[in-house]
């Protein structure tokens, strides 16, 4: 016998897993919309700074490749605030 203490809910009824933001996980920032940089343009795809749709993982890989990806030499433009000016590789 457990004395009845195993039937108590240790969360006090809170089933959110400790989330105190009311479900908002964006840190208070709005999600990109339309063709804004970072907005979804298909499954696993997002827009770059010039509204070119690319694979999200590819764009993020390019954002840390030590080159300024501003759309001049390659097809993707990551020189904007959303991509942190190509992770600091571009002057902004």
N, C-alpha and C positions, 0 to 999 in steps of 0.2 A: 504494500500500500504506500502511496506517496503522500498521504495526508491532505490531498486535494490541491497542493500547490503547483502541480504540473499542468493544471487546466488554465492557469492564468496566462493572459496575453502579455509577453514581456515588452511589446511595443506600445502598450496602452491603447491599442486600436489603430495606431498609425501604420498604414500599409504602404506609405510612399517610399520606404527605404531610406528615410532620413532626408529626403529632398524637401528643403524649406523654401524653394523658389516658386512653388505652385506649379511645377512642371516645366518652367522656363529654364532651358539649359543653354541659352545663347549668351548668357552673361549680360543681358540687358540690351544687346544690340539686335537690330532688325536683320532678318535673313535677306540676302540679296534677292531681287525680283526681276522679272523680265529678262533683259539681256545685260543686266549689271554684272560686273566682274564677280565671279563666284556663284552666280545663280545657276541652277540646274538647267541643262539643255538636253537631258536624256539620262538614262540609267548609267550612273558612274561618270557622267560628263558635266563639265561646267564651262562657263564663258570666261575668256581672258579679258584683258583691259580694252580690247578693240572689238568685243562681241564675237570673237571667233570661238566656236565650240570645240573643246578638246577633252581628252580623257583626263579626269581629275588627278589621278596619280602621276601622269606624265607632266602636267602643268606644275604640280608641286615638286616633282623631281627637277624640272628645269629651273625652278625658282631658287635652287641651292647649288647650281652647277658652276658658280664662280664667273659667269658671263652675264652681261647686261642684256637680257632678252627683252628688247623694246620693239620688236617687230621689224626692225631694219634688215637683219640678216636671215632671220628665221620667221616662220609663219605666226608664232605666238608672241603677244605683247603682254609682258608681266610688269611693266613699268607704271604701276598705279598703287594707290594706298592699300587696296585689298590684298595685293601680293607683296606688300611692304617694299615697293619699288624693287621688285625682283630680289627680295631678301637683302636689300642694301647694296646690291651690285650696280644699280642705276642711281643716278643723283636725285631723281625725283622730279 
